[in-house]
Amino acid sequence: MRTRSQSRRRRQQQTLPVVVENFDLEEPIVEQNVVPMADNRTMAQMLQAPIEGYEDAIVVPPINANNFELKQPLINLVQSNKFTGRQDPHNHLRFFNKVTSTFRHPEVPNTSIKLLLFPFSLDGEARDWLDKEPPRSILTWDDLVSKFINQFFPP
């Protein structure tokens, strides 16, 4: 019968040494096997978080008016009747048009004000829908109304 120390010695004798052949420490290993990716980015570049594509779907035309800003009470009024995707989209648009018609600025078209305010009137599924629209895909108020109605009007 073998003792523990004899078994340990026997196992140590049975292990073979690892031999590494043709290994040159002078050459950098990283440079030997660089495989260019299909779009010529390195793996490190591919693992970085994207920095583009964060533009809104709604494109608001430039506003060149002096002293123009959306006041918080107007935003609050729009937010008082948020559309979640479960109500009648026509009723929501009627309410939204009433609210936005109360605000006028001589140098700013009413459609620009509507485009600026509309995202504040959405919540839940409707907000998700707008966030998933392609960047810069809604250029006019009519585009927005058409996409909105087509998305939420029951078939």
Order of alpha helices (4+ residues) and beta strands (2+ residues): alpha-alpha-alpha-alpha-alpha-alpha-alpha-alpha
